[in-house]
């Protein structure tokens, strides 16, 4: 996903006109005015000559409790006034994963 977003941004002539950089960072500490807000899963920010502005903050939730997830989202929303998108992808397995048993047809095919 990061590469797709980066390709879209590179296709825009923004950098040539305004000398701005839009880096996409994964698992990077988000700091606003010296305050550490957390580590979102994906962060699109605008880097100018004197500042960094987070525009798109994404969290992918696999195991956090809803209260814990919403706490970090609220922290981003309260402190990142310029953020345009704060996105949550909440992933749930339809059924718990079970690895194939060694005697199953699938396991035999993979070993053979």
C-alpha positions as CSV (number, residue, x, y, z in Angstrom):
1,X,0.0,0.0,0.0
2,X,2.8,2.4,0.8
3,X,4.4,2.0,-2.6
4,X,1.0,2.6,-4.3
5,X,0.5,5.9,-2.4
6,X,4.1,6.9,-3.0
7,X,3.6,6.4,-6.8
8,X,0.5,8.6,-6.8
9,X,2.3,11.4,-4.9
10,X,5.3,11.2,-7.3
11,X,2.9,11.7,-10.2
12,X,1.7,15.0,-8.8
13,X,3.8,18.1,-9.8
14,X,3.6,19.5,-6.2
15,X,7.3,19.1,-5.4
16,X,8.4,21.0,-8.5
17,X,6.2,24.0,-7.8
18,X,6.3,24.4,-4.0
19,X,9.5,22.5,-2.9
20,X,7.5,20.2,-0.7
21,X,8.2,16.5,0.1
22,X,5.5,14.0,0.9
23,X,7.2,11.1,2.6
24,X,5.3,8.0,3.6
25,X,6.5,6.4,6.7
26,X,5.6,3.1,8.3
27,X,6.0,2.6,12.0
28,X,7.5,6.1,12.5
29,X,7.1,8.1,15.7
30,X,4.6,11.0,15.2
31,X,5.8,14.1,17.1
32,X,3.9,17.4,17.1
33,X,5.5,20.4,18.7
34,X,7.8,18.2,20.8
35,X,5.0,16.0,22.0
36,X,5.2,12.3,21.2
37,X,1.8,11.1,20.1
38,X,2.5,7.5,19.1
39,X,3.6,5.3,16.2
40,X,0.9,5.0,13.5
41,X,1.1,2.1,11.1
42,X,1.3,4.5,8.1
43,X,1.9,8.2,8.1
44,X,1.8,10.5,5.1
45,X,3.2,13.9,6.0
46,X,4.2,17.0,4.2
47,X,7.8,18.2,4.8
48,X,8.4,21.8,4.0
49,X,11.4,24.0,4.6
50,X,10.5,24.7,8.3
51,X,7.9,22.2,9.3
52,X,6.4,18.7,9.0
53,X,2.6,18.4,8.8
54,X,0.9,15.0,9.2
55,X,-1.8,14.7,6.5
56,X,-2.9,11.1,6.6
57,X,-2.6,8.8,9.7
58,X,-3.5,5.1,9.4
59,X,-3.8,2.5,12.1
60,X,-4.3,-1.2,11.2
61,X,-5.8,-3.0,14.2
62,X,-5.3,-6.7,14.6
63,X,-5.5,-7.3,18.3
64,X,-6.0,-4.0,20.3
65,X,-9.1,-3.6,22.4
66,X,-11.4,-0.9,21.0
67,X,-10.8,1.4,23.9
68,X,-7.0,1.3,23.5
69,X,-7.3,1.8,19.7
70,X,-9.7,4.8,20.1
71,X,-7.4,6.3,22.7
72,X,-4.6,6.6,20.2
73,X,-6.9,7.8,17.5
74,X,-8.3,10.5,19.8
75,X,-4.7,11.6,20.7
76,X,-3.9,12.0,17.0
77,X,-7.2,13.9,16.3
78,X,-6.7,16.3,19.3
79,X,-3.1,17.1,18.4
80,X,-2.8,17.0,14.6
81,X,-5.0,19.9,13.5
82,X,-3.8,19.7,9.9
83,X,-4.5,16.0,9.5
84,X,-6.9,15.4,6.6
85,X,-7.5,11.7,7.2
86,X,-7.3,9.5,10.2
87,X,-8.1,6.0,9.1
88,X,-8.6,2.8,11.0
89,X,-8.6,-0.6,9.3
90,X,-10.0,-3.1,11.8
91,X,-9.0,-6.7,10.8
92,X,-10.9,-9.7,12.2
93,X,-10.4,-13.3,11.2
94,X,-13.7,-15.0,10.2
95,X,-12.3,-18.1,12.1
96,X,-9.1,-18.7,14.0
97,X,-6.2,-19.8,11.8
98,X,-5.4,-23.5,12.1
99,X,-2.2,-24.8,10.5
100,X,-2.7,-27.9,8.4
101,X,-1.9,-31.2,10.2
102,X,1.0,-33.1,8.8
103,X,-1.3,-35.9,7.6
104,X,-3.6,-33.6,5.7
105,X,-3.7,-33.6,1.9
106,X,-2.5,-30.0,1.7
107,X,0.6,-30.7,3.9
108,X,1.5,-33.8,1.8
109,X,1.2,-31.8,-1.4
110,X,3.4,-29.0,0.0
111,X,6.1,-31.5,1.2
112,X,6.1,-33.5,-2.0
